[in-house]
């Protein structure tokens, strides 16, 4: 499974540098997660780092 950023994203950019697989990037209006490379931080961290830093809780399991 991968993570997904919902439309509630405020484009703050807090999540992008936290991703160990560089799967997060700025989209047209909000940040997006590449579901082909997102590993939910498995093998890197115990919890999803993007979720832990998101100020509006807009990152969910895809």
Secondary structure, DSSP 8 states (H G I E B T S, - for coil): --EEE-TT-----TTGGG-TT--EEE-SSSEEE-TTT--TTTTT-SS-HHHHH-TT--EEE-
